[in-house]
Each structure stands twice: as C-alpha cells, then as structure tokens.
Amino acid sequence: MRYHYLRFDIWACLAISVLLSFIPVKILEATLPEAYENYVEEHTVEDGAIGGIAGEEVVRAENIEDLLANDTFTVISPGIEYRNKGGGYYKNYYMHALTLPSGEKVAAIINGDSVQKTGESIYSGDSILPVGRIVYEDLTQNETFINQIEFKEELSRKDFYIDMMGEGGKVSEEDYKELPTTMAQLITVIIAFPILHMLGAKFGIFPYFFPPKNKKESEWE
C-alpha cells in the first residue's frame, strides 16, 4: 500500500488558515444569539393559528370526513404515535403518516413546538396536535416521498395533506448557528490558504506551486 503525505508547506498553511477561521466564528457567535431571538419570534405561532396550540374550541377530528368538513381542526393521538408510523420528505418539510382515531392515515406536517401532552411523560397520555388545515395537493407526483411515507402502511388519501406547521417550525439554537459558523470557517480557509502560501513562497519560506515566469527564465539562463 502506498502512502501519500502532504508537503510541510501545505500542512502549515492549512493549520494557520484553520486558526484564522476562528476569528469570524467568534464574531458570528457574538451576533447570532440576537439573530436567533429574532428568528424564534418570527417562527412562534400564536395559539389558535395554523401550527399553533389547539384550545378547547378547536374541533377534534376523528376521521377524514371531519377533516374535510372543517376549515381548522386538531387531532388527538395516543402518546407519540403520531410520529411513529413513518414519514418522508416532501418539498422542504418532513411529513408524518398520521393515524386518525378512525384508523385512517393521512400525511401531516406537524409543528412539534405546539404539541400538548396530557400525560406525565411523552409516552403516556395523549398528544393534542397543533391546529391544522387541509392543503389539496397530489402527493403521488412525488414518487420518492410516497415510497418513504408508505414504507409501513398505505395512506388513506393522497390528494391532500394536513398543514399543522403554518409559520412555525423553529430549529434549535445549536442547529441555527451550525451552518453560518461552518460556512465562515470554510470560506476563511479557502481564502486564507492561497494567500498564506503565496506570501510564504514570495519570501522564500515555501516552494512555489507555480513558479513565476521570470523565475523560470532565470533557471534556464
């Protein structure tokens, strides 16, 4: 087996570039908490709105007929059954295969922040799901999604899904910070590495990747 080792100059420039990348990360970490607070405020749904907490006045749908007969509704699911029957990614959302009290199954986008628990733990009692509404759409147009969500059991209807998300759906603060900080590090390394190597080569510390034209000519003289 042949081993390939990176040259010292490459390792050195990479190491310095990585160290430099912590500077923009520290700057971002100082500003992201406030940005996350604004994000949370924008993605917090009011009680009674689509994706919000369902009060006593919201219809408790028992079957598909109830879903179709009401503009808004909620569904009561035992424990965490609502997220244990499989699901799949549709567009930018993860949809659950939601089992209605009647046993019928429909696709649903659920805002987990607005799920109310009636038991002492997530496994006991019932889960009162967020306020939802019907969105008519032919789900069979996305074959990959159908194969995912029907991995365990077939949906009772595929011409609509339930929107229990609305404007909600907050990611955790950790996940919110992960992408910008990772991108800041990556961009810094990509920019810093060639600059550091170019400067090192110019001062004779590192060998050139591509020797300057005048340097090539002087070697032939």
N, C-alpha and C positions, 0 to 999 in steps of 0.2 A: 504494500500500500504506500502510495506517495503522499507526502505531506507538503502542503504549500503554506509558507509563512509570509505574512505581510512585512514589508520593509519597515525599519525603525522610523523613518520619516512619516510614513502613513499612520503608524500607531501613535506617534507623538502628536500629530496634527488632529487626529480623531479624539485623543484624550483631552487636548486643550479645547477643542470645539465643544465637546460634551460639557466640560466645566463652564464654558462661556454660556451654554444654553440654559444654565440655571438662573442667569440674570433676568431674562424676560419672564421665566416661570415665576420668580419671586415678585416681579412687578404685577403679573397677572393675578397671583394669589392675593395681592393686596386689594385688587379691584373686583374680583369675582364674587366675594360674599355679597356685596351690594347688588351686583348684577343678578345674582341668584335670587335675592329677595324680590327684586322686580319681576323676575321670571315666575316665581311662586305666586305673586299677587295676580299676574296676568292669567295664570292657569288654575286659579282656585275658583271653582264653580259655586255659585250661590245655591242654597238649599231650595229645592223645588224646580230648579232649572235642569235641562238635559245634562246628565252626568253628575248632578248634584244629589245631596241626600234626599231620600224619599220620605216625606212626612206621612202622617196618618191619612191625609186627604187624598193621597195618590192611589189610584186603582191598583189592587193586587191582581195581576193577570194570572189565570190558572192554565190557559191554553191559547192556541193560536187565534181562535175566534175572539178571545178577549183582547189580544194584541191588536188585531185589525179593527176592533170596534172602538178603540180609544186613541186619542191623539197622544197622550202620555200615560205611562204606567210604570209599575215596578214588578219584580218577580222575587218571590221568597224561595231561597234554595237551602237545602239542609247542609249545615257545616260549610265545607269548602268544595262541595260537589260541583259548583258552577265552573270551577277551573280544573276539574279532574277528569273531564270527558274528552280531552284533546282540544286541538285548535290548529290554527295556521295563520300565516302572514298574508294579509290582503292589503294591497297598496302599502300605506305606511303604518298599518296597525296590526296588532295581534288579535285575532278573533277567537273567542272560546266557543265550543259546541255546548250551548246552554240547554239543559234539560228542564222543561217546564213541569209544573206539578202534574200535568196530564200525561207526562211521559214523552211528549213531542219534543223534538230537538230543533233548535234554530241557532244560527250564527249570531254572536253578540260581541260588540266592543264594550268593555266594562272599565269604568274608572275606579280602580281599587281604592282610591282615597275616600270615596263616598259610600263604600260598603259598610253597612251597620251589622254588628254582631250581637245576637241576643243571648249567647252562651258565655260561660266563664272562659272558654278558650276558642280558638278558631275552628276546632274540630267538633265542638258541642253546640247545641242550639241551632238557630237558623241564621242565614245571611240575608239581610234585606238589601237587594241590589239597588244601584242608583236609578234615578228617573230615566226612563228610556223612551224612544220613539222608533217607529218603523221607517226604514230607508229602503225604497224599492230599487233593486239592482239585480241583474242576472249574474249570480255568483259563479255559474258554470262557465262563464267566459274565461275564468282563471282556473285552468285545469290543475295546476300545481297546488293552488290553495285548496281546491276541493279534495284532492288526494290527501293533503295534510289533515284537514279538519274532519274528514270522514274515515280516518285511519282505524278508528274503533267502531263507529256506527254511522249510518247514513243520516243526513239531515232530513227533517220532515218537509221543509220548504227551502228552496234555493233561489227564489225570486226576490228575496229581501233579506236584510239583516237588521238587528236591533242596535241602535246607537245609544249606548249608556255612557258615552265619553263626553260628548259636547265639546266644550273648550277646555276640558280638564286634561288629566294625564301628565302629571309632573314626574320628572325623573329625579333621582336622588341628587343631593348636592355633590356627592363624590363623582357620579356619572356626568353631571353637568360640567364639572371642572376638568374632567379627564381629556376630552377632545381638544379644547383650546391649549391646554398646557402641553399635551403631546405634540400638537402641531407647532407650537412655539419652539419646542426643543428641536424638532426635526428640521424646521426651516433655518434655525440658527446654525445647526451643524452643517447643513448643505451650503450655506453662505460662507461660514467661517472657515471651513476646511480648505477650499481652494485659495482663499486669501492668505491664510497662515502658511500654506505650503509655498505659495508664490513668493511671499516675503522671505521665508527661510531659504529658498533657493537663490533669491536675489543677493542675500548676504552670505552665501556660501555655506550655509548650515546643512541644507538638504540638496540632494541632486535634483536636477530639473526633470519633470515628466517629459516635457518637450523643449529641448534646448533652443534658445533664441537663435534666429537666423545668423546674426553676426558672430555668435559663439561657434556655430557650425563652420562658418567660413574660416574663422581663425584656426580651427583644428586642422584644416586642410592646407593652411599656408606653411 
